[in-house]
């Protein structure tokens, strides 16, 4: 018997059920968002770790991480939106898939991946994500998962641009 047949009032969002579990796993990046201290930084570090494993194992150049970020973007927007809607919060702190995306975008701007570029990508992205220079902060006004994800995508793009330009001058 369904809720409508019994006259019961539905109290969970329409996406509740298995979609919510999948959304929580993706949006929290498989538990990284549950870090008791600095979940955004934990998400960024997870993004770095996965990027390092992929590039070390495959030998892929940094720009391939932009393709990986593009592939993760649609499920990230969906998952962030479902998780936020389910909790009635505009940007839950446990949603860190956006930090993973931003970190991969930042790394995608590197000319080469070495210790300096990994550190620079991490620091640049975290600082830009925290400070949110225009138009990064304005992207937060987008509805649902779009606003949650797009500000980090823009912060990652800024970091990628800085890495690209410093790489052009062999500064790392």
Residue, then its C-alpha position, 0 to 999 in steps of 0.5 A: x500500500x502506498x502513502x497516497x492509498x493510506x492517506x499518509x502524508x509523504x515526509x521525504x523528498x521525491x528522490x528518497x530511497x536508493x537514489x538518496x544513498x547513491x547521492x550521499x555516496x557521490x556528494x560526500x565522495x564516499x565518506x570524505x565529507x564525513x571528516x570531523x575536521x575540515x571536510x572540504x580540505x578532506x575532499x580536496x585531498x581525496x581529489x589529489x590522491x585519486x588524481x595522483x594515482x591515475x596520472x602515476x599509474x597511466x602516465x596521463x598528462x594533466x589535461x586529462x584531469x579536465x576530462x575526468x572532471x567533465x565526466x564527474x560534473x553531471x553526477x556531482x550536480x545531481x548528487x549535491x542537489x539531491x543531498x541538499x534538498x533531502x536535508x533542507x540545506x542549501x550547501x551541506x558541509x558534507x558535500x565535497x564532490x565539488x572540491x574533488x571537481x575543483x581540485x581536478x580542474x586546478x591540476x588540469x591547468x598544470x604544464x607538468x605534474x611535480x611536487x611544486x605543481x601538486x602543492x600549488x594546485x592544492x593551495x591555490x584551489x583551497x585559497x580561492x575556494x575559501x576567499x571566493x573572488x568574483x564571480x566565484x561567490x556569485x555562482x553560489x546563487x545558482x539553484x540546487x546542485x548547480x550552485x553547490x558545484x559551480x563555485x568550486x568549478x570556477x575556483x578550480x578554473x582560476x587556479x588552473x589559469x594561474x598554474x597554466x600561466x606560471x607553467x608557461x614561464x617554467x616557474x615550477 
